[in-house]
Amino acid sequence: MSESARIVAEIAERLDELESIKKYSAGDLVARLNAVNATVPRAFPVLISLLRGNTEAVCCSFNVMAHSRGLTKQAIHFEWVQMLEALDTHFPSLAGAIRDVRHMALASEDQLSHADAMRATREASGAESLP
């Protein structure tokens, strides 16, 4: 059995378990996952990571995401707005949690950006750097 077939079998087994807990819940989950993928394909891998418990993609700063993908911070922000709109429709509680985590990450990012700007200004003016 190929690796892909083995993974699909595992997913089918878990969906069957979900269906036995609550009728139509597996189909509903698959439909919602498909809707997110059809609406904002870039959101699908992030959603899967989050549903597995991996919050790294959400906690990462827009600056880091932009740098790693060769995009601007504004482009990353636009993607996140689209992603959250899709999640609001299909996974509203998850979208709310993402907003909370992003808000904390943004606050941290802004503090770092301000500190970097102050350091650059001091260095440009020839002022002595603080440890």
C-alpha positions in Angstrom: 0.0 0.0 0.0 1.4 3.4 -0.9 2.0 6.1 1.7 -0.8 8.2 0.2 -3.3 5.3 0.3 -2.3 4.5 3.9 -2.9 8.2 4.9 -6.3 8.3 3.1 -7.3 5.1 4.9 -6.4 6.6 8.3 -8.4 9.7 7.5 -11.4 7.6 6.4 -11.1 5.6 9.6 -11.1 8.8 11.7 -14.1 10.3 9.7 -16.0 7.0 10.3 -15.3 7.4 14.1 -16.5 11.0 13.9 -19.7 9.9 12.1 -20.4 7.3 14.7 -20.2 10.0 17.4 -22.6 12.3 15.6 -24.4 11.5 12.4 -23.5 13.8 9.4 -20.6 15.4 11.3 -17.9 13.8 9.2 -19.6 15.0 6.0 -20.1 18.4 7.5 -16.4 18.7 8.4 -15.3 17.6 4.9 -17.7 20.1 3.3 -16.4 22.9 5.5 -12.8 22.0 4.8 -13.5 21.8 1.1 -15.3 25.2 1.2 -12.2 26.9 2.8 -10.0 25.2 0.2 -12.2 26.4 -2.7 -12.6 29.9 -1.3 -9.0 30.6 -0.2 -6.6 27.8 -1.1 -3.8 29.4 0.8 -5.8 29.0 4.0 -6.2 25.3 3.7 -2.7 24.2 4.9 -2.8 26.8 7.7 -6.2 25.4 8.8 -5.0 21.8 8.8 -2.0 22.8 10.9 -4.2 24.6 13.4 -6.6 21.7 13.6 -3.6 19.5 14.4 -2.6 21.9 17.2 0.3 23.5 15.4 0.0 27.3 16.0 3.4 28.3 14.5 1.8 29.6 11.3 -0.5 31.9 13.3 2.1 33.1 15.8 4.7 33.9 13.2 5.1 37.6 12.5 4.0 39.1 9.2 7.6 40.3 8.7 8.9 36.8 9.0 6.2 35.4 6.7 6.8 38.1 4.1 10.6 37.5 4.2 10.4 33.8 3.9 8.0 34.0 0.9 9.5 37.0 -0.8 6.4 39.1 -0.4 5.6 42.4 1.3 4.1 42.6 4.7 1.0 44.2 3.2 0.6 41.2 0.8 0.7 38.8 3.8 -1.8 41.0 5.7 -4.2 40.9 2.7 -3.9 37.1 2.6 -4.7 36.9 6.3 -7.8 39.1 5.9 -9.0 36.8 3.1 -8.2 33.7 5.2 -10.0 35.0 8.3 -13.1 35.9 6.2 -13.3 32.3 4.9 -12.8 30.9 8.4 -15.4 33.3 9.8 -18.0 31.5 7.6 -16.9 27.9 8.0 -15.0 27.8 11.4 -16.0 30.9 13.3 -14.7 29.9 16.7 -11.3 29.1 15.2 -11.3 32.4 13.3 -11.8 34.2 16.7 -9.0 32.3 18.3 -6.7 33.2 15.4 -7.6 36.9 15.7 -6.7 36.8 19.4 -3.3 35.1 18.7 -2.6 37.4 15.8 -3.4 40.4 18.0 -0.8 39.3 20.5 1.8 38.6 17.8 1.1 42.0 16.2 1.6 43.7 19.5 4.9 41.9 20.0 5.9 42.7 16.4 5.1 46.4 16.8 7.2 46.6 19.9 10.1 45.0 18.1 9.7 47.2 15.1 9.7 50.3 17.4 12.8 49.1 19.2 14.5 48.4 15.9 13.6 51.9 14.6 14.9 53.5 17.8 18.2 51.6 17.6 18.6 52.5 13.9 18.0 56.2 14.7 20.6 56.1 17.5 23.1 54.4 15.3 22.5 56.8 12.4 22.9 59.8 14.8 26.1 58.4 16.2 24.6 58.0 19.7 26.0 55.3 21.9 24.0 52.1 21.9 22.6 50.8 25.1 23.2 47.2 26.0 
